[in-house]
Amino acid sequence: MTEKSQIIPIENIQNHIFTIRGVQVMLDSDLASLCGVTTSRLNEQVKRNIKRFPEQFMN
Protein backbone atom coordinates (compact mmCIF):
# COMPACT_ATOMS: atom_id res chain seq x y z
CA MET A 1 0.00 0.00 0.00
CA THR A 2 1.09 3.54 -0.65
CA GLU A 3 1.12 6.28 1.95
CA LYS A 4 -2.11 7.74 0.58
CA SER A 5 -3.91 4.41 1.03
CA GLN A 6 -5.26 4.66 4.52
CA ILE A 7 -8.60 3.97 6.11
CA ILE A 8 -10.60 7.08 6.98
CA PRO A 9 -12.52 6.77 10.25
CA ILE A 10 -16.28 6.64 9.67
CA GLU A 11 -16.78 9.62 12.01
CA ASN A 12 -14.68 11.81 9.72
CA ILE A 13 -16.87 10.91 6.78
CA GLN A 14 -20.15 11.26 8.68
CA ASN A 15 -19.19 14.77 9.78
CA HIS A 16 -19.15 15.83 6.13
CA ILE A 17 -22.52 14.38 5.08
CA PHE A 18 -25.46 16.77 5.23
CA THR A 19 -29.15 16.17 4.66
CA ILE A 20 -30.74 18.86 2.52
CA ARG A 21 -34.42 18.54 1.62
CA GLY A 22 -34.29 14.86 2.53
CA VAL A 23 -31.27 14.09 0.34
CA GLN A 24 -27.85 13.23 1.75
CA VAL A 25 -25.14 15.34 0.15
CA MET A 26 -21.44 15.90 0.51
CA LEU A 27 -19.62 18.99 -0.73
CA ASP A 28 -17.01 18.41 -3.39
CA SER A 29 -14.46 20.29 -1.29
CA ASP A 30 -15.04 17.93 1.64
CA LEU A 31 -14.80 14.85 -0.56
CA ALA A 32 -11.63 16.14 -2.19
CA SER A 33 -10.12 16.81 1.23
CA LEU A 34 -10.93 13.28 2.39
CA CYS A 35 -9.32 11.91 -0.80
CA GLY A 36 -6.26 14.11 -0.42
CA VAL A 37 -6.68 16.02 -3.69
CA THR A 38 -7.72 19.54 -4.63
CA THR A 39 -11.35 20.28 -5.39
CA SER A 40 -10.53 21.23 -8.96
CA ARG A 41 -8.64 17.95 -9.49
CA LEU A 42 -11.57 15.92 -8.12
CA ASN A 43 -14.05 17.72 -10.38
CA GLU A 44 -11.74 17.33 -13.37
CA GLN A 45 -11.44 13.58 -12.86
CA VAL A 46 -15.17 13.13 -12.36
CA LYS A 47 -15.87 14.98 -15.62
CA ARG A 48 -13.29 12.89 -17.48
CA ASN A 49 -14.58 9.61 -16.04
CA ILE A 50 -18.29 10.31 -15.52
CA LYS A 51 -19.29 6.77 -16.52
CA ARG A 52 -17.41 5.40 -13.49
CA PHE A 53 -19.61 7.32 -11.05
CA PRO A 54 -23.23 6.75 -10.03
CA GLU A 55 -25.82 8.71 -12.02
CA GLN A 56 -26.66 10.97 -9.06
CA PHE A 57 -23.04 11.68 -8.11
CA MET A 58 -22.81 15.28 -9.33
CA ASN A 59 -26.41 16.43 -8.86
C-alpha positions in Angstrom: 0.0 0.0 0.0 1.1 3.5 -0.6 1.1 6.3 2.0 -2.1 7.7 0.6 -3.9 4.4 1.0 -5.3 4.7 4.5 -8.6 4.0 6.1 -10.6 7.1 7.0 -12.5 6.8 10.3 -16.3 6.6 9.7 -16.8 9.6 12.0 -14.7 11.8 9.7 -16.9 10.9 6.8 -20.2 11.3 8.7 -19.2 14.8 9.8 -19.2 15.8 6.1 -22.5 14.4 5.1 -25.5 16.8 5.2 -29.1 16.2 4.7 -30.7 18.9 2.5 -34.4 18.5 1.6 -34.3 14.9 2.5 -31.3 14.1 0.3 -27.9 13.2 1.7 -25.1 15.3 0.2 -21.4 15.9 0.5 -19.6 19.0 -0.7 -17.0 18.4 -3.4 -14.5 20.3 -1.3 -15.0 17.9 1.6 -14.8 14.8 -0.6 -11.6 16.1 -2.2 -10.1 16.8 1.2 -10.9 13.3 2.4 -9.3 11.9 -0.8 -6.3 14.1 -0.4 -6.7 16.0 -3.7 -7.7 19.5 -4.6 -11.4 20.3 -5.4 -10.5 21.2 -9.0 -8.6 18.0 -9.5 -11.6 15.9 -8.1 -14.1 17.7 -10.4 -11.7 17.3 -13.4 -11.4 13.6 -12.9 -15.2 13.1 -12.4 -15.9 15.0 -15.6 -13.3 12.9 -17.5 -14.6 9.6 -16.0 -18.3 10.3 -15.5 -19.3 6.8 -16.5 -17.4 5.4 -13.5 -19.6 7.3 -11.1 -23.2 6.7 -10.0 -25.8 8.7 -12.0 -26.7 11.0 -9.1 -23.0 11.7 -8.1 -22.8 15.3 -9.3 -26.4 16.4 -8.9 
